[in-house]
């Protein structure tokens, strides 16, 4: 949901209050907050629903993945009010070569975005995510989309950035490989990943934590966005302000400070991770992901199960 940016703290409180029943009934996996460097660009607030709450609706892509036994976790996302608009993140399992090639085939037949960006998506999917044989594309572990009346308008791909013994059990027997992934992305010749990789090196140094995943959004209008995520940062707010700098990114740092002050007043939420994003206009923005304390998801199938992610 978008607000007017007059007061991020008040707007975020209003958003949570307007969805209080979802939080109280424990239907929420994550609370998302997107902030931007442009003062005219409105902040976006999002609810990521947990698996049980997300299975009330479906879509042809979800049905296809269900038939192949590939659904690990479903996350329905609410970020605006539109009865014709559906947004989902689908956690994938059984990411064998055979299954992933069938996924690529389905996407090629049903979306313009995959057909146009298939080489890029395949390259990112081939980042090492496991030593297990027959899992050459297992890095692609969440497949998201925004759909209008079942027509996919935005394809969202999320690629896991840890090496797991078992790619279907992400929360144990894994290895941090931050340098490998940042080097891979920096040298991939894909979008703005070289610039993002430099920013993320600074972010890890100032904020702590480890890489979570890499994201790429593809739209029907060829307006791409690239993202790199950090999980479990020790110092997300002042760390990011140090990365961006007050003089260069004044408004972005101001919004980060506002979010820090909001979190100081609402200790029932903790920032589990953030993403640094780069769009086609080379504008850098930041997405934050909050969970309620005491509600840390131990379900190994969720977005959050990288050490047990968005």
Helices and strands as residue ranges (DSSP letters): H 8-18, H 20-24, E 28-35, E 44-49, H 51-54, H 60-67, E 71-78, E 85-92, H 97-110, H 112-125, E 140-148, E 151-160, E 162-164, E 174-176, H 178-186, H 193-207, E 210-219, E 225-231, H 236-244, H 250-265, E 269-279, E 284-292
